[in-house]
Amino acid sequence: DVKVTQSSRYLVKRTGEKVFLECVQDMDHENMFWYRQDPGLGLRLIYFSYDVKMKEKGDIPEGYSVSREKKERFSLILESASTNQTSMYLCASSSTGGGNYGYTFGSGTRLTVV
Amino acid sequence: GESVGLHLPTLSVQEGDNSIINCAYSNSASDYFIWYKQESGKGPQFIIDIRSNMDKRQGQRVTVLLNKTVKHLSLQIAATQPGDSAVYFCAESGTASKLTFGTGTRLQVTL
């Protein structure tokens, strides 16, 4: 069963900590995405990547960075966690080929910054 | 900017009835649309998709209708079951393989 795996379901971190959220996909997808999901705001794109070592800013990149050293892994980094980064974080991947680029999502990481 | 929206934030239906969830989109250049289902505590799951050269597509108990004239997308669920209770998102293709998502409609199935 193909999947996108996020390393943690729940995380609690302190303000100012550096936080790493890991995402791995086993579908050989070219594209990977990080979203945050907040009530009433829907899914907001933080960063995405179309290839290894490539990254593009999404709609809300401030306070975040990403790393894609291998095709299957896309990491989201909170450089200095703040309480307004408390949210559900969703990773997704998709294929470029075929013209149908529906995303496959991970189960999400609920991050609480205290 | 371009956006995807939903008419009803919450929809309550009785078990066994049909459900219709609506979505308006604004990017007339979008050529691919998807419906996702998100259950509590889980990531969104793909339900069904449709390309802009079609106006209807059917899956198992689900049908997606696309009206390009009025830029409207709908998801129909036949014989709604308690397991259908979830938040449903529509998404449209944007630029360079990125999808734009609506804010979601919560479907509540009552017994």
Interface residues (C-beta under 8 A of the other chain):
Chain A: V4 N31 F33 G40 L41 G42 L43 L45 F48 Y50 L90 A92 S94 T96 G99 N100 Y101 G102 Y103 T104 F105 G106 S107 G108
Chain B: Y32 I34 Y36 G41 K42 G43 P44 Q45 F46 D49 R51 F89 A91 S93 A96 S97 K98 L99 F101 G102 T103 G104
